[in-house]
Amino acid sequence: MSNQKNNYLGPLIIIGVLFFVFGFVTWVNATLISFFRKAFSLDNAGSYLVTFAFFISYTIMALPSSMVLKKTGFKNGMALGLLVMAVGTLIFIPAAQLVSYPLFLVGLFTIGIGLTLLQTASNPYVTILGPKESAAQRISFMGIANKLAGVISQWIFAGILLSGSAVALTAEEELKKVEVPYLIITAVLVVLAIVVRTSKGLPEVEAEEEEVSAASGAVKKTSIWQFPNLILGILAIFCYVGVEVIAADTVINYGVALGFPEEQAGKFGIYTLGGMMLGYLLGIILIPKVISQNTYLVLSGIMGIAFSLLAIFTSGIVSVYCIAFLGFAHALVWPSLWPLALDGLGKFTKTASALLIMGISGGAILPMVYGGIADKIGSEQQAYWILIPLYGYILFYAIVGHKKKSW
């Protein structure tokens, strides 16, 4: 058993580094939203095109990514994903020089394409490498790496992009701030692609075939659409990523709207990611010895609703802290959803993973909806009502949805 764990350790460390990269590139979006809003004089909805461009690529590319992985395997697919991300980060340089918001969005979309490949490969990799019962615990370690990277990237980029200046800068001067950081990120991504491609620590893994019990009368399924736990899980992922991105990426704009200085508000996203890291740590300690992963999922839905209501009905820094506590509330939704949604998928695992990745489009659509509501009613705070039904559905899936094995 000890030897088996050691066999898992090497690959999981490499995947952990990749999750760190996911987090660094993904969570800097919260800072970019506020930065682009100022540089290009955008409204709420316009600024959240950052999340739309970034996350909509998951919907468009998830199934093609599955096809690519079937040809390349998990390992080569990860290396390819890193190179595509490097192309996206490099696009930021001409975008800054041309003062072009649409070109920045193209860069974000391209980064999202690379991340789609990486996510489609790495999430089932973590689920398969080890016992199903502790999958949430393993993904929790990945989550800590992801959110720690987010804290670091937001801290660095808030200092670079949102720091005050005694002299008002032109859009061209503001946008030049992104050039050196994104050249460095591009170089790191290329190096990582080479490391992953040449590494002997990442073996190819195959999903086990679905077991069929003749005694129980179970019939082998022939279509992926015959798995209600998967289909309902896709919608749960959609809701989850929506609330995650809203909580992490709107809090800076919300802080500015409440009257906090931009430089101070620029650090508020760190609070949300810190809350998520705390939630992941608890998950590692408690799951599965003290509490099962789907019981924790039930608690996540309940806490999400509670903190959302508190954020709406409190004011000032207390309301900001409630948004941050949403990070703690939903930290383990992602690692708990994956094993529940993939349960019993067998040979359909790669395609099912791609469909679950499509659910990440919630991060594209729902922040835009939030921004549209905020612009329409003139209140970022009241727009947070959108969170209540989303957490409500996550709670439904935790209690009822994941148990459905047939329609």
N, C-alpha and C positions, 0 to 999 in steps of 0.2 A: 504493500500500500504506500509506504514511504517513497519507494522508487517511482511509483506511478505519479505521486505528487511532484517529484522532481522533474519528471518528464513534462508536466504541465507548466512548471515554473518558468523555464526559459521562454517558451512562446508567449506566455502571459506578460512577461516583462516587456517584450518587444511590442506587444499589442498595447500595453500601458503607455509606452512612449508615443505610439500613434494616437491614442486617446488624448494625450497631452497636446499634440499638434492640433487635433480636432478642436479642442477647447480654446487654444490660443487664437486660432483663426476665426472661430465662430463667435466667441463672446466679445471680441473687440467691436462687433457690430453695434453694441449699445453706445459706444463712444462715437463710432462713425455716424450714427443717426443724428446725434446732437451736433457733431462737427459739420456734416453736410447741410443740416438745417440752417446753420448760421452762414456757412460759406455761400450757399446757393439761395438763401432767403426762402425756405420751403415752409409749408404748413405741416400739420401733424401727418396727414395722409401721405403727402409727398415725401416726407422724411422716412416713413416706414416702407417706402419702396425698396429701401436697403434690405429689410428682412424678406420682402416679397421676392426680389431678384435672387437672393441667396437661397431661400428654401424652396422656391417653386421648381428649381432644378431637380429636387428629389422626386417630384411627381413625374416630370418629363423623362428622367433618366433611370428611374429605379428598375423597370423591366428590361431596358437595354443593358443595364449594368448586370442584371442576372444572366443575360445571354453571354455577355463578355466573360463573366466569371466561370461559366460552364466551359468556355474555350480555354481560358488562361489558368483557371484554378484560383484559389484564394490568394496565394502569395504573390503571384505576378499581377493579379488584379489590384492589390494594395499598392505595389510599386507604380503601376500605371496611374492610379488615382492621385498619388503624390505628385507625379509629373504634371498631370492636368491642373492640379491646384497651383503649381509653380507658374504655369502659363497665366492663370487668373491673377495671381498676385503681381506678376510682371506687367499686366495691362494697366495697373494703377499708375505706372510711371507716365505713359503717354496721356492718360486721362487727366493727371494733374497738370501736365504741360499744356494741354489743350483746354483746360478748365471745362471739362465735359462731364456732367453728372450722368448722362446716359452711358458713357464709356466706363465710368466707375461701376455702374450697374451691370454692364457686360462682364467686367472683371469679377464681380461678386457672383454672378451666375456661373461663370466658368469655375471659380473656386468650389461652388456648390456641386457642380458635376463631378469634380474630383473627389469631393467628400462623399458623394453618393456611392461611388465605387468602393471607397474605403469602408463606409458604414455597412454597406450590403455584405461585404466580406467579413469584417471584424466582429460584428455583433453575434452572428451564429457561431463564429470561431470560438468566442468566449463561452457561449452556451454549451457547445459540443465538448470543449476541452474540460471534462470533469463531470461529476454527478449533477443531474438535473436539479436535485433538491437544494443545491448550494449555488445555483446559477446566479441568483440575485446577489449573493455575497460577492462572487467574482466580478460581476458587472459593477458592483458598488466600488470596488477598488479602481476599476476603469473610470468610474464617475468622479472619484476624488482627483485622479490625474487630470481629467477633463476640466473640472471646475477650478482646481488650483491654477491651471494654465490660464483660465479665464480671469481669475483674480489678478494674476501677474500681467496679462495683456492689457486689462482695463487700467491698472495702475500706471503702467508705462505709457499707454497711449493717451490717457487722460492728461498726464503730465506734458506730453508732447503736443497734442492737438487742442486741448481745451484750456491750457494755461493762459492766464491773462497777459495782455501786453499794454504797455503805456501808450503805444501808438496804434491807431486803428489800421489793420492790414487790409489790403485788397484781396479779392478772391484768389488771384494768382499767387500772392504771397502766402495766404493761408494754406492753399493746396500743396505748395512745395514741401510742407511739413511731412507729407506721407511718403515722399520719394525714398529717402534713405532707409526708413524702417521696412518698407515693402521690398526693397532690393535685398535686404538681409534675410527676410522671411523666404524670398524666392530661393536664395542660395541654400538655406537650411532644408527646404523641401526637396531640392534636387539631391543633396547629400543623403537625406533619409531614404529617398527612392532607391539609390544605389545600394545602401546598407540593407534594405529589406530584400531587394532582388538577389543580392549575393549571400544573404544570411542562410546558414544551415540550421538555425534555431527555430525556423518556422516550417514544420512539416505540413504536407497536404493532409487535410482531414476530410472524411466523408461522413455524411449523415447516415445513421442507421435506417434500414428499411423499416417501414411501419409494421409493427407486429399485429397479426390478426389471429384472434382466438376463435377456432371453429366451435369449441365447446360453448362459448358465450353467444354464438350465433352472429358475431360481428362480420360484416361484409367489407371486403377491402375496397377502399374508396378509389375512384378513378379520376376525380376532378378536385382541384384545390378549393372550389366553391362549395364543396360538401363538408367543410370544416367551419361551423358557426363560431367556434372559439377564435379562429383566425379572422374571419370577416368582421366580427364585432370588435376584435382586438385592433384592427386597422383604424376603425373610427375612434377607439380609445387612444391610440397613438396620436391621431389627428388632434384630439382635444388636449391631450397632455402637452404636446410640443407647442400648441397654441398658448396654453397658460404659462408654460415655462418661458417662452420668448416674450410674452407680454410682461411677465413679472420682472425679467432681467433687462429687457431692452427698452421699456417705456419709463422706467423709474427715474432716469436722468432728466428726460423732458418733463416728467411730473414734478421733480424737485425744482426745476427752473420755474415751472408754472406756479409753484407754491411760494416763490420768491427767494429761494436759496441761490447764492452766487453760483455761476456756471462751473467754476473750478471745484467748489465743494460738492455740487450735485453730480459732477462727473465721476465721483467715487461711489455714488449710491448703488450702482450696479454690483459693486464688490460685496455689498451687504447681502444681496440676494444670493450670489454665488457662494458666499460664506455660509449662509443658511443651508444651501444644498450640500456643501461639504460636511457640515455637522450631521445632516440627515443620513448621508452615506456612511459616516463613521458609526452611527448608531446601528445602521443596517448590518454592517460587518460584525458588530458585537452581538446583535440580537438574532440575526437570521442564520440558520434555521433553528438554533438551539432553544431560544426563548420564544420566538414568535415566527409563524410561517410567513412566507413572502406574500401570499394573497391576503392574510389578515392585516399585514402592514399596509397593503394596498387599500383596504377598507378605511383604515385610519387616515391614510393620505387624503382620500376623498373628503372625509369629514373635516379634517384640519384645513383643507383648501377652502371649503365653503366658509368656515368660521373666520379665517384670517382675511378672506375677501370682504366679508361683511364688516369686519373691524376696520379695514382700510377705507371703506366707503363712509363709515359713520364717525371716524375719528378725524383729527386734523393735524397739520404741521408734521413735525418729525415723527410723531407717533404713527401717523398714517404711512409714512415712508417705511418705518420699521415693520409695519404689518405686511407691506408688499415684500419686504425682505424675508419675513417669516414664511411667505408662500414658497420660497426656495426650500426651506426646511420641510414644509408640508408635502411637496411633491417630489422630493429628492429620489425616493425609491419607486416612483411610478414606472419609470422606464425600465429599470432592471427587473421589476416584478412582472411587467406586462409581457416581455419577450418570452420567457419560458412558458407562461400560461398560453399565449397565443400560438406558440410553436409546438405545444404538447400534442404528440401523436401524428405530426406531419410527415415523419419519415423521409421518403424520397422527394417529397415536395418542399423540403426545408429551404433550399436555395431560392425557389420561386416565391415561397411564402415570405422569406426575408425581404425580398424585393418589394412585395406588396406592403409589408409593414413599413419599409422605408418610404413608400409613397405617402404614408400617413404623416410624415414629417412636413408635408405641405401645409399642415396646420400652422406652422411657424411662418409661412408666407401669407396665408389668407387672413388668419384671425387678428394679428396685429394691425393689418390694414383696416379691418372692420372696426377694431378699437379706435384707431386714429380717425376714421370717418365719423364715428359716433362722437368722439371728443370734439371734432371740428363743428359738427352739426349742433350739438347742445352747448358748446362752449365750456365744457368742464371735463378735464382729464380724469378727475376723481370719480365722477358719476359714470363715466364710460367703463369703469371697472365692474359694473354690473354684469358685463358679458362673461365674467369668470364663473358666476354661480352655476348656470346650466352646464358649463364645460366640466367643472368638478363633479357636478351631479351625475353626468354620464360615466365618468371614471368610477364613481361609487357604484353605479349600476353594474358595470362590468366586473368589478371586484366581488360583488355579492352574487350576481346571477349570470351575467354574460359569459364568463370564462368556463362555466360548467356545461354549457350547451355543446353536445357532441353530435347532434343531428338537428335538422330543421323541423 
